């Protein structure tokens, strides 16, 4: 029982970490495109 709960929490932690990483990557890509547009 306890093992299942810890496994579930670990999955949530992994998913949230993945989501945060994805958001950071998307933001950096958008910023780069914005800078390129400003330079052009």
PDBQT receptor file of N, H, CA, C and O in Angstrom, charges set to zero:
ATOM      1  N   UNK A   1       0.839  -1.206   0.000  1.00  0.00    +0.000 N 
ATOM      2  CA  UNK A   1       0.000   0.000   0.000  1.00  0.00    +0.000 C 
ATOM      3  C   UNK A   1       0.878   1.262   0.000  1.00  0.00    +0.000 C 
ATOM      4  O   UNK A   1       0.734   2.133  -0.858  1.00  0.00    +0.000 OA
ATOM      5  N   UNK A   2       1.791   1.339   0.982  1.00  0.00    +0.000 N 
ATOM      6  H   UNK A   2       1.907   0.632   1.679  1.00  0.00    +0.000 HD
ATOM      7  CA  UNK A   2       2.660   2.513   1.085  1.00  0.00    +0.000 C 
ATOM      8  C   UNK A   2       3.536   2.635  -0.165  1.00  0.00    +0.000 C 
ATOM      9  O   UNK A   2       3.799   3.736  -0.649  1.00  0.00    +0.000 OA
ATOM     10  N   UNK A   3       3.984   1.480  -0.679  1.00  0.00    +0.000 N 
ATOM     11  H   UNK A   3       3.771   0.585  -0.286  1.00  0.00    +0.000 HD
ATOM     12  CA  UNK A   3       4.832   1.488  -1.870  1.00  0.00    +0.000 C 
ATOM     13  C   UNK A   3       4.076   2.082  -3.054  1.00  0.00    +0.000 C 
ATOM     14  O   UNK A   3       4.633   2.862  -3.828  1.00  0.00    +0.000 OA
ATOM     15  N   UNK A   4       2.793   1.707  -3.192  1.00  0.00    +0.000 N 
ATOM     16  H   UNK A   4       2.340   1.074  -2.564  1.00  0.00    +0.000 HD
ATOM     17  CA  UNK A   4       1.990   2.227  -4.297  1.00  0.00    +0.000 C 
ATOM     18  C   UNK A   4       1.842   3.741  -4.193  1.00  0.00    +0.000 C 
ATOM     19  O   UNK A   4       1.917   4.446  -5.199  1.00  0.00    +0.000 OA
ATOM     20  N   UNK A   5       1.632   4.239  -2.978  1.00  0.00    +0.000 N 
ATOM     21  H   UNK A   5       1.571   3.666  -2.161  1.00  0.00    +0.000 HD
ATOM     22  CA  UNK A   5       1.463   5.686  -2.781  1.00  0.00    +0.000 C 
ATOM     23  C   UNK A   5       2.753   6.418  -3.152  1.00  0.00    +0.000 C 
ATOM     24  O   UNK A   5       2.712   7.437  -3.840  1.00  0.00    +0.000 OA
ATOM     25  N   UNK A   6       3.891   5.903  -2.699  1.00  0.00    +0.000 N 
ATOM     26  H   UNK A   6       3.924   5.075  -2.140  1.00  0.00    +0.000 HD
ATOM     27  CA  UNK A   6       5.162   6.563  -2.999  1.00  0.00    +0.000 C 
ATOM     28  C   UNK A   6       5.431   6.520  -4.504  1.00  0.00    +0.000 C 
ATOM     29  O   UNK A   6       5.965   7.475  -5.068  1.00  0.00    +0.000 OA
ATOM     30  N   UNK A   7       5.066   5.423  -5.145  1.00  0.00    +0.000 N 
ATOM     31  H   UNK A   7       4.633   4.647  -4.687  1.00  0.00    +0.000 HD
ATOM     32  CA  UNK A   7       5.241   5.299  -6.592  1.00  0.00    +0.000 C 
ATOM     33  C   UNK A   7       4.367   6.335  -7.303  1.00  0.00    +0.000 C 
ATOM     34  O   UNK A   7       4.800   6.960  -8.271  1.00  0.00    +0.000 OA
ATOM     35  N   UNK A   8       3.137   6.511  -6.817  1.00  0.00    +0.000 N 
ATOM     36  H   UNK A   8       2.786   6.003  -6.031  1.00  0.00    +0.000 HD
ATOM     37  CA  UNK A   8       2.214   7.477  -7.409  1.00  0.00    +0.000 C 
ATOM     38  C   UNK A   8       2.767   8.896  -7.255  1.00  0.00    +0.000 C 
ATOM     39  O   UNK A   8       2.740   9.685  -8.199  1.00  0.00    +0.000 OA
ATOM     40  N   UNK A   9       3.271   9.213  -6.055  1.00  0.00    +0.000 N 
ATOM     41  H   UNK A   9       3.293   8.571  -5.288  1.00  0.00    +0.000 HD
ATOM     42  CA  UNK A   9       3.833  10.543  -5.816  1.00  0.00    +0.000 C 
ATOM     43  C   UNK A   9       5.048  10.772  -6.706  1.00  0.00    +0.000 C 
ATOM     44  O   UNK A   9       5.250  11.869  -7.225  1.00  0.00    +0.000 OA
ATOM     45  N   UNK A  10       5.856   9.729  -6.877  1.00  0.00    +0.000 N 
ATOM     46  H   UNK A  10       5.692   8.837  -6.455  1.00  0.00    +0.000 HD
ATOM     47  CA  UNK A  10       7.035   9.842  -7.730  1.00  0.00    +0.000 C 
ATOM     48  C   UNK A  10       6.606  10.144  -9.166  1.00  0.00    +0.000 C 
ATOM     49  O   UNK A  10       7.237  10.949  -9.850  1.00  0.00    +0.000 OA
ATOM     50  N   UNK A  11       5.534   9.499  -9.617  1.00  0.00    +0.000 N 
ATOM     51  H   UNK A  11       5.021   8.845  -9.061  1.00  0.00    +0.000 HD
ATOM     52  CA  UNK A  11       5.029   9.738 -10.967  1.00  0.00    +0.000 C 
ATOM     53  C   UNK A  11       4.562  11.177 -11.127  1.00  0.00    +0.000 C 
ATOM     54  O   UNK A  11       4.820  11.813 -12.149  1.00  0.00    +0.000 OA
ATOM     55  N   UNK A  12       3.870  11.687 -10.106  1.00  0.00    +0.000 N 
ATOM     56  H   UNK A  12       3.661  11.171  -9.276  1.00  0.00    +0.000 HD
ATOM     57  CA  UNK A  12       3.395  13.075 -10.159  1.00  0.00    +0.000 C 
ATOM     58  C   UNK A  12       4.591  14.024 -10.213  1.00  0.00    +0.000 C 
ATOM     59  O   UNK A  12       4.596  14.983 -10.984  1.00  0.00    +0.000 OA
ATOM     60  N   UNK A  13       5.606  13.747  -9.385  1.00  0.00    +0.000 N 
ATOM     61  H   UNK A  13       5.602  12.968  -8.759  1.00  0.00    +0.000 HD
ATOM     62  CA  UNK A  13       6.799  14.593  -9.351  1.00  0.00    +0.000 C 
ATOM     63  C   UNK A  13       7.490  14.588 -10.712  1.00  0.00    +0.000 C 
ATOM     64  O   UNK A  13       7.903  15.634 -11.211  1.00  0.00    +0.000 OA
ATOM     65  N   UNK A  14       7.612  13.396 -11.309  1.00  0.00    +0.000 N 
ATOM     66  H   UNK A  14       7.276  12.545 -10.903  1.00  0.00    +0.000 HD
ATOM     67  CA  UNK A  14       8.250  13.274 -12.623  1.00  0.00    +0.000 C 
ATOM     68  C   UNK A  14       7.463  14.053 -13.665  1.00  0.00    +0.000 C 
ATOM     69  O   UNK A  14       8.042  14.770 -14.481  1.00  0.00    +0.000 OA
ATOM     70  N   UNK A  15       6.148  13.913 -13.638  1.00  0.00    +0.000 N 
ATOM     71  H   UNK A  15       5.677  13.330 -12.975  1.00  0.00    +0.000 HD
ATOM     72  CA  UNK A  15       5.299  14.584 -14.626  1.00  0.00    +0.000 C 
ATOM     73  C   UNK A  15       5.414  16.100 -14.485  1.00  0.00    +0.000 C 
ATOM     74  O   UNK A  15       5.520  16.810 -15.485  1.00  0.00    +0.000 OA
ATOM     75  N   UNK A  16       5.394  16.599 -13.251  1.00  0.00    +0.000 N 
ATOM     76  H   UNK A  16       5.307  16.022 -12.438  1.00  0.00    +0.000 HD
ATOM     77  CA  UNK A  16       5.480  18.048 -13.049  1.00  0.00    +0.000 C 
ATOM     78  C   UNK A  16       6.859  18.561 -13.460  1.00  0.00    +0.000 C 
ATOM     79  O   UNK A  16       6.967  19.637 -14.049  1.00  0.00    +0.000 OA
ATOM     80  N   UNK A  17       7.906  17.806 -13.157  1.00  0.00    +0.000 N 
ATOM     81  H   UNK A  17       7.818  16.932 -12.679  1.00  0.00    +0.000 HD
ATOM     82  CA  UNK A  17       9.256  18.214 -13.547  1.00  0.00    +0.000 C 
ATOM     83  C   UNK A  17       9.358  18.274 -15.070  1.00  0.00    +0.000 C 
ATOM     84  O   UNK A  17       9.965  19.189 -15.626  1.00  0.00    +0.000 OA
ATOM     85  N   UNK A  18       8.758  17.290 -15.734  1.00  0.00    +0.000 N 
ATOM     86  H   UNK A  18       8.265  16.547 -15.283  1.00  0.00    +0.000 HD
ATOM     87  CA  UNK A  18       8.768  17.248 -17.196  1.00  0.00    +0.000 C 
ATOM     88  C   UNK A  18       8.000  18.445 -17.757  1.00  0.00    +0.000 C 
ATOM     89  O   UNK A  18       8.427  19.064 -18.732  1.00  0.00    +0.000 OA
ATOM     90  N   UNK A  19       6.875  18.764 -17.140  1.00  0.00    +0.000 N 
ATOM     91  H   UNK A  19       6.528  18.262 -16.348  1.00  0.00    +0.000 HD
ATOM     92  CA  UNK A  19       6.059  19.891 -17.606  1.00  0.00    +0.000 C 
ATOM     93  C   UNK A  19       6.833  21.198 -17.457  1.00  0.00    +0.000 C 
ATOM     94  O   UNK A  19       6.822  22.034 -18.360  1.00  0.00    +0.000 OA
ATOM     95  N   UNK A  20       7.504  21.374 -16.322  1.00  0.00    +0.000 N 
ATOM     96  H   UNK A  20       7.513  20.695 -15.588  1.00  0.00    +0.000 HD
ATOM     97  CA  UNK A  20       8.282  22.599 -16.089  1.00  0.00    +0.000 C 
ATOM     98  C   UNK A  20       9.404  22.713 -17.116  1.00  0.00    +0.000 C 
ATOM     99  O   UNK A  20       9.643  23.790 -17.662  1.00  0.00    +0.000 OA
ATOM    100  N   UNK A  21      10.092  21.600 -17.380  1.00  0.00    +0.000 N 
ATOM    101  H   UNK A  21       9.898  20.725 -16.936  1.00  0.00    +0.000 HD
ATOM    102  CA  UNK A  21      11.185  21.613 -18.353  1.00  0.00    +0.000 C 
ATOM    103  C   UNK A  21      10.649  21.976 -19.738  1.00  0.00    +0.000 C 
ATOM    104  O   UNK A  21      11.262  22.761 -20.461  1.00  0.00    +0.000 OA
ATOM    105  N   UNK A  22       9.503  21.401 -20.102  1.00  0.00    +0.000 N 
ATOM    106  H   UNK A  22       9.004  20.763 -19.515  1.00  0.00    +0.000 HD
ATOM    107  CA  UNK A  22       8.908  21.687 -21.414  1.00  0.00    +0.000 C 
ATOM    108  C   UNK A  22       8.557  23.166 -21.528  1.00  0.00    +0.000 C 
ATOM    109  O   UNK A  22       8.799  23.789 -22.562  1.00  0.00    +0.000 OA
ATOM    110  N   UNK A  23       7.988  23.723 -20.465  1.00  0.00    +0.000 N 
ATOM    111  H   UNK A  23       7.792  23.216 -19.625  1.00  0.00    +0.000 HD
ATOM    112  CA  UNK A  23       7.608  25.142 -20.479  1.00  0.00    +0.000 C 
ATOM    113  C   UNK A  23       8.848  26.018 -20.650  1.00  0.00    +0.000 C 
ATOM    114  O   UNK A  23       8.831  26.980 -21.418  1.00  0.00    +0.000 OA
ATOM    115  N   UNK A  24       9.930  25.683 -19.929  1.00  0.00    +0.000 N 
ATOM    116  H   UNK A  24       9.943  24.902 -19.305  1.00  0.00    +0.000 HD
ATOM    117  CA  UNK A  24      11.159  26.475 -20.040  1.00  0.00    +0.000 C 
ATOM    118  C   UNK A  24      11.697  26.430 -21.469  1.00  0.00    +0.000 C 
ATOM    119  O   UNK A  24      12.124  27.453 -22.004  1.00  0.00    +0.000 OA
ATOM    120  N   UNK A  25      11.677  25.249 -22.087  1.00  0.00    +0.000 N 
ATOM    121  H   UNK A  25      11.329  24.418 -21.653  1.00  0.00    +0.000 HD
ATOM    122  CA  UNK A  25      12.171  25.107 -23.464  1.00  0.00    +0.000 C 
ATOM    123  C   UNK A  25      11.307  25.937 -24.412  1.00  0.00    +0.000 C 
ATOM    124  O   UNK A  25      11.827  26.639 -25.279  1.00  0.00    +0.000 OA
ATOM    125  N   UNK A  26       9.991  25.853 -24.244  1.00  0.00    +0.000 N 
ATOM    126  H   UNK A  26       9.568  25.283 -23.540  1.00  0.00    +0.000 HD
ATOM    127  CA  UNK A  26       9.083  26.613 -25.115  1.00  0.00    +0.000 C 
ATOM    128  C   UNK A  26       9.335  28.111 -24.962  1.00  0.00    +0.000 C 
ATOM    129  O   UNK A  26       9.368  28.839 -25.954  1.00  0.00    +0.000 OA
ATOM    130  N   UNK A  27       9.512  28.575 -23.728  1.00  0.00    +0.000 N 
ATOM    131  H   UNK A  27       9.486  27.984 -22.922  1.00  0.00    +0.000 HD
ATOM    132  CA  UNK A  27       9.744  30.006 -23.488  1.00  0.00    +0.000 C 
ATOM    133  C   UNK A  27      11.043  30.456 -24.155  1.00  0.00    +0.000 C 
ATOM    134  O   UNK A  27      11.091  31.522 -24.769  1.00  0.00    +0.000 OA
ATOM    135  N   UNK A  28      12.100  29.643 -24.035  1.00  0.00    +0.000 N 
ATOM    136  H   UNK A  28      12.061  28.777 -23.536  1.00  0.00    +0.000 HD
ATOM    137  CA  UNK A  28      13.382  30.025 -24.637  1.00  0.00    +0.000 C 
ATOM    138  C   UNK A  28      13.268  30.067 -26.160  1.00  0.00    +0.000 C 
ATOM    139  O   UNK A  28      13.849  30.942 -26.803  1.00  0.00    +0.000 OA
ATOM    140  N   UNK A  29      12.520  29.120 -26.741  1.00  0.00    +0.000 N 
ATOM    141  H   UNK A  29      12.048  28.409 -26.219  1.00  0.00    +0.000 HD
ATOM    142  CA  UNK A  29      12.339  29.102 -28.201  1.00  0.00    +0.000 C 
ATOM    143  C   UNK A  29      11.574  30.349 -28.639  1.00  0.00    +0.000 C 
ATOM    144  O   UNK A  29      11.944  30.999 -29.617  1.00  0.00    +0.000 OA
ATOM    145  N   UNK A  30      10.509  30.681 -27.913  1.00  0.00    +0.000 N 
ATOM    146  H   UNK A  30      10.208  30.153 -27.118  1.00  0.00    +0.000 HD
ATOM    147  CA  UNK A  30       9.707  31.864 -28.257  1.00  0.00    +0.000 C 
ATOM    148  C   UNK A  30      10.551  33.126 -28.134  1.00  0.00    +0.000 C 
ATOM    149  O   UNK A  30      10.465  34.014 -28.982  1.00  0.00    +0.000 OA
ATOM    150  N   UNK A  31      11.366  33.213 -27.086  1.00  0.00    +0.000 N 
ATOM    151  H   UNK A  31      11.436  32.491 -26.397  1.00  0.00    +0.000 HD
ATOM    152  CA  UNK A  31      12.219  34.394 -26.894  1.00  0.00    +0.000 C 
ATOM    153  C   UNK A  31      13.208  34.522 -28.049  1.00  0.00    +0.000 C 
ATOM    154  O   UNK A  31      13.426  35.619 -28.563  1.00  0.00    +0.000 OA
ATOM    155  N   UNK A  32      13.805  33.400 -28.457  1.00  0.00    +0.000 N 
ATOM    156  H   UNK A  32      13.627  32.509 -28.039  1.00  0.00    +0.000 HD
ATOM    157  CA  UNK A  32      14.777  33.440 -29.556  1.00  0.00    +0.000 C 
ATOM    158  C   UNK A  32      14.107  33.933 -30.835  1.00  0.00    +0.000 C 
ATOM    159  O   UNK A  32      14.667  34.766 -31.548  1.00  0.00    +0.000 OA
ATOM    160  N   UNK A  33      12.913  33.425 -31.128  1.00  0.00    +0.000 N 
ATOM    161  H   UNK A  33      12.458  32.748 -30.548  1.00  0.00    +0.000 HD
ATOM    162  CA  UNK A  33      12.201  33.848 -32.342  1.00  0.00    +0.000 C 
ATOM    163  C   UNK A  33      11.866  35.333 -32.249  1.00  0.00    +0.000 C 
ATOM    164  O   UNK A  33      11.966  36.056 -33.241  1.00  0.00    +0.000 OA
ATOM    165  N   UNK A  34      11.471  35.786 -31.071  1.00  0.00    +0.000 N 
ATOM    166  H   UNK A  34      11.389  35.199 -30.266  1.00  0.00    +0.000 HD
ATOM    167  CA  UNK A  34      11.120  37.195 -30.882  1.00  0.00    +0.000 C 
ATOM    168  C   UNK A  34      12.348  38.074 -31.125  1.00  0.00    +0.000 C 
ATOM    169  O   UNK A  34      12.251  39.110 -31.782  1.00  0.00    +0.000 OA
ATOM    170  N   UNK A  35      13.504  37.661 -30.594  1.00  0.00    +0.000 N 
ATOM    171  H   UNK A  35      13.584  36.820 -30.060  1.00  0.00    +0.000 HD
ATOM    172  CA  UNK A  35      14.736  38.429 -30.778  1.00  0.00    +0.000 C 
ATOM    173  C   UNK A  35      15.120  38.476 -32.252  1.00  0.00    +0.000 C 
ATOM    174  O   UNK A  35      15.550  39.515 -32.753  1.00  0.00    +0.000 OA
ATOM    175  N   UNK A  36      14.966  37.348 -32.948  1.00  0.00    +0.000 N 
ATOM    176  H   UNK A  36      14.617  36.503 -32.541  1.00  0.00    +0.000 HD
ATOM    177  CA  UNK A  36      15.311  37.309 -34.372  1.00  0.00    +0.000 C 
ATOM    178  C   UNK A  36      14.429  38.283 -35.147  1.00  0.00    +0.000 C 
ATOM    179  O   UNK A  36      14.902  38.970 -36.053  1.00  0.00    +0.000 OA
ATOM    180  N   UNK A  37      13.150  38.341 -34.791  1.00  0.00    +0.000 N 
ATOM    181  H   UNK A  37      12.766  37.783 -34.055  1.00  0.00    +0.000 HD
ATOM    182  CA  UNK A  37      12.229  39.235 -35.477  1.00  0.00    +0.000 C 
ATOM    183  C   UNK A  37      12.619  40.694 -35.212  1.00  0.00    +0.000 C 
ATOM    184  O   UNK A  37      12.513  41.542 -36.097  1.00  0.00    +0.000 OA
ATOM    185  N   UNK A  38      13.068  40.971 -33.995  1.00  0.00    +0.000 N 
ATOM    186  H   UNK A  38      13.154  40.282 -33.276  1.00  0.00    +0.000 HD
ATOM    187  CA  UNK A  38      13.448  42.341 -33.647  1.00  0.00    +0.000 C 
ATOM    188  C   UNK A  38      14.685  42.764 -34.431  1.00  0.00    +0.000 C 
ATOM    189  O   UNK A  38      14.783  43.906 -34.880  1.00  0.00    +0.000 OA
ATOM    190  N   UNK A  39      15.630  41.835 -34.594  1.00  0.00    +0.000 N 
ATOM    191  H   UNK A  39      15.550  40.907 -34.229  1.00  0.00    +0.000 HD
ATOM    192  CA  UNK A  39      16.882  42.129 -35.293  1.00  0.00    +0.000 C 
ATOM    193  C   UNK A  39      16.635  42.367 -36.780  1.00  0.00    +0.000 C 
ATOM    194  O   UNK A  39      17.259  43.239 -37.386  1.00  0.00    +0.000 OA
ATOM    195  N   UNK A  40      15.727  41.595 -37.363  1.00  0.00    +0.000 N 
ATOM    196  H   UNK A  40      15.220  40.887 -36.871  1.00  0.00    +0.000 HD
ATOM    197  CA  UNK A  40      15.495  41.665 -38.813  1.00  0.00    +0.000 C 
ATOM    198  C   UNK A  40      14.949  43.033 -39.235  1.00  0.00    +0.000 C 
ATOM    199  O   UNK A  40      14.700  43.258 -40.420  1.00  0.00    +0.000 OA
TER     200      UNK A  40
